[in-house]
Amino acid sequence: MKTYGLIGYPLAQSFSQKYFTDKFKRETIDARYLNFEIKSINDLPLVLDRHPYIAGYSVTIPHKEGVFEYLDELDESARLIGAANVIKVNWENKKPILKGFNTDLIGFTKSIKPLLKPHHKKALILGTGGAAKAIAHAFDMMNIEHKYVSRQTSLSESYSYSDLDETIIREYNIIVNCTPLGMYPKVDTCPAIPYHLITKNHLLYDLTYNPETTLFMQKGIDNGAVGKNGLEMLHQQAEAAWDIWNTTD
């Protein structure tokens, strides 16, 4: 039986296992999908030693960047982004050869494109982790100017949350939350942006999908903005991962 899995920490609220288990049942695929909850990416070799039959992994928080240390090959998108959320495992003489890919880029692009209007020309990316890097690369491909937002920053391509004033919020009318703030069970939290400055011209996209409408989204919707969660993005990136795992190099 083909075996796939998810590595990350924590995994209690993870999407992938249920999605793939349902997919395998629905499409009569003889395969299984397991969770491998590892706090440190340094435990990945141990997981491979214990399961010398894994065909592929999904990678989630906080390992999308740290996993690079263990990859033998990189797809172009993962190399450019600097983060991988999918690993294809090829076994050669009982030795695993790991190749990293990034399907967050595919999932995000496909899910946000139908919502973009002509006035959506600049974006703020809340967070600077692996997912945020994929979002930035997607915006580069769509010719949408973007800036990262984090609590403390000295980078020219970034703002701090305290920098966000009326001029910036008016100019950057796409805002993407790549932080875990607002994710279940801490549903009463959200990024500290000036929501009172949000208008009907804004699009607020949250990579979180649980709850369906996060506080970040709701505060934007209350001011007339369009809100979108990350569930469709996850569906798209999961199907892209499946294609990668089942394509011969």
C-alpha positions in Angstrom: 0.0 0.0 0.0 1.4 3.4 -1.0 1.9 5.6 2.1 2.0 9.4 2.2 2.2 11.7 5.2 2.3 15.1 6.8 5.2 16.5 8.8 4.8 19.5 11.1 4.0 20.6 14.6 1.4 20.7 16.0 -1.0 18.7 13.8 -4.1 18.4 15.8 -6.0 20.7 13.5 -4.4 19.6 10.2 -6.4 19.5 7.0 -4.3 17.0 5.0 -5.0 13.7 6.6 -8.8 13.9 6.3 -8.6 15.3 2.8 -6.4 12.5 1.5 -8.1 9.8 3.4 -11.5 10.9 2.0 -9.9 11.2 -1.5 -8.5 7.6 -1.3 -11.9 6.2 -0.3 -13.8 8.2 -2.8 -11.5 7.3 -5.7 -10.8 3.8 -4.6 -7.1 4.4 -4.3 -5.1 1.8 -2.4 -3.1 4.2 -0.2 -3.0 5.7 3.2 -2.0 9.1 4.7 -0.4 9.4 8.1 0.5 12.3 10.4 4.1 12.6 11.6 4.1 15.2 14.3 7.7 16.2 14.8 8.7 19.3 16.8 12.1 19.5 15.3 12.9 19.0 11.6 16.0 17.1 12.8 13.7 14.2 13.5 12.9 13.7 9.8 15.7 11.1 9.2 14.3 9.1 12.1 10.8 9.1 10.6 12.3 7.9 7.3 14.3 5.1 9.1 11.1 3.9 10.8 9.0 4.1 7.6 11.2 3.0 4.7 8.3 3.0 2.2 7.0 6.6 2.3 6.3 7.8 -1.2 5.8 11.5 -0.3 5.2 14.1 2.4 3.3 17.3 2.8 5.1 19.8 5.0 3.5 22.4 7.2 4.3 24.8 10.0 7.0 25.2 11.2 9.2 23.1 8.8 8.7 24.6 5.3 12.1 26.3 5.4 14.0 24.1 7.8 13.3 21.0 5.7 15.7 22.3 3.0 18.6 20.9 5.1 17.4 17.4 4.3 16.5 17.8 0.6 18.6 16.2 -2.1 16.9 18.1 -5.0 14.7 21.2 -5.4 12.0 22.0 -7.9 12.5 25.5 -9.4 9.6 27.0 -7.5 10.8 25.8 -4.1 14.3 27.0 -4.8 13.0 30.5 -5.8 10.6 30.8 -2.9 13.0 29.4 -0.3 10.3 27.1 1.2 9.0 23.6 0.4 5.6 22.2 1.4 5.7 19.0 -0.7 8.4 16.3 -0.8 8.6 13.4 -3.3 10.5 10.4 -2.0 12.3 8.1 -4.4 14.0 5.1 -2.9 17.3 4.0 -4.4 19.0 0.9 -2.9 16.9 1.5 0.3 18.2 5.1 0.5 15.6 7.9 0.3 16.2 10.7 -2.2 14.1 13.7 -1.3 13.0 16.3 -3.8 11.2 19.5 -2.6 8.4 21.3 -4.3 6.1 24.3 -3.4 2.4 23.9 -4.2 1.3 26.7 -2.0 2.2 28.9 -4.9 -0.2 27.0 -7.2 -3.0 26.8 -4.7 -2.9 30.5 -3.7 -2.7 31.7 -7.3 -5.7 29.7 -8.5 -7.8 30.7 -5.5 -7.2 34.4 -5.4 -7.2 35.2 -9.2 -11.0 35.2 -9.6 -11.3 37.8 -6.8 -8.8 40.3 -8.2 -10.2 43.6 -9.6 -8.4 46.2 -11.7 -7.8 48.3 -8.6 -6.0 45.5 -6.8 -2.4 46.4 -7.6 -0.6 46.3 -4.3 -0.6 43.8 -1.4 0.4 43.5 2.2 1.6 40.1 3.4 1.2 39.6 7.1 4.0 37.3 8.3 7.4 36.3 6.9 7.5 32.5 7.1 7.5 29.9 4.5 3.9 30.4 3.4 4.4 34.1 3.2 7.3 33.6 0.9 5.1 31.5 -1.5 2.5 34.2 -1.4 5.1 36.9 -2.3 6.3 34.8 -5.2 2.8 34.4 -6.5 2.3 38.1 -6.4 5.6 38.6 -8.3 4.2 36.3 -11.0 0.9 38.3 -11.1 2.8 41.6 -11.2 1.3 42.7 -8.0 3.6 44.9 -5.8 3.8 43.7 -2.2 5.4 44.3 1.2 5.8 42.1 4.2 4.4 43.1 7.5 5.9 41.8 10.8 6.2 42.9 14.4 9.8 44.2 14.0 11.5 44.7 10.8 14.4 46.7 9.3 14.1 45.4 5.8 13.3 47.8 3.0 10.7 45.4 1.6 8.8 45.3 4.9 6.6 47.3 7.2 6.1 46.9 10.9 2.5 46.8 12.2 3.0 50.2 13.8 3.9 51.6 10.3 0.4 50.9 8.9 -1.3 54.2 8.5 -4.2 55.5 6.3 -1.9 56.1 3.4 -0.5 52.6 3.4 -3.8 50.8 4.0 -5.5 52.8 1.2 -2.6 52.1 -1.3 -2.2 48.4 -0.4 -5.8 47.0 -0.8 -5.0 43.3 -0.8 -4.1 42.0 2.6 -3.1 38.4 3.2 -2.8 36.9 6.6 0.0 34.3 6.7 0.2 34.2 10.5 -1.7 31.6 12.7 -3.5 34.4 14.5 -7.2 33.6 14.5 -6.8 29.9 13.9 -8.9 27.5 16.0 -9.0 27.3 19.0 -7.7 30.9 19.4 -10.5 32.3 17.3 -10.7 35.6 19.2 -7.3 36.8 17.9 -6.3 38.6 14.7 -3.4 40.5 13.3 -3.0 44.1 14.7 -3.8 46.1 11.6 -6.1 49.3 11.6 -9.3 47.6 10.5 -11.2 50.9 10.7 -9.4 52.0 7.6 -10.5 49.0 5.6 -13.0 49.8 2.8 -15.1 48.1 0.1 -12.0 48.3 -2.2 -10.1 45.8 0.0 -9.6 42.1 -0.3 -8.7 40.3 2.9 -7.4 36.8 2.3 -6.6 34.5 5.3 -4.6 31.3 4.8 -6.4 29.9 7.8 -9.6 27.9 7.1 -10.7 27.0 10.6 -12.9 28.8 11.5 -14.5 29.4 8.1 -14.7 33.2 8.8 -11.8 34.3 10.9 -11.9 37.5 13.0 -9.4 39.0 10.5 -11.9 38.3 7.7 -14.9 39.4 9.7 -13.5 42.8 10.6 -12.8 43.4 6.9 -16.3 42.2 5.9 -17.9 44.5 8.4 -16.3 47.4 6.6 -17.4 46.2 3.2 -14.3 44.3 2.1 -14.3 40.9 0.4 -13.1 38.1 2.7 -11.7 34.7 1.6 -10.3 31.8 3.6 -7.6 29.4 2.7 -9.7 26.2 2.2 -9.8 26.4 -1.6 -6.0 27.1 -1.6 -5.5 23.9 0.4 -7.6 21.8 -2.0 -5.7 23.1 -4.9 -2.2 22.6 -3.4 -3.2 19.1 -2.2 -4.2 18.0 -5.7 -1.0 19.5 -7.1 0.9 17.5 -4.5 -0.9 14.3 -5.5 0.1 15.0 -9.2 3.7 15.4 -8.1 3.8 12.2 -6.1 2.4 10.2 -9.0 4.4 11.7 -11.8 7.5 9.9 -13.0 10.6 12.2 -12.9 
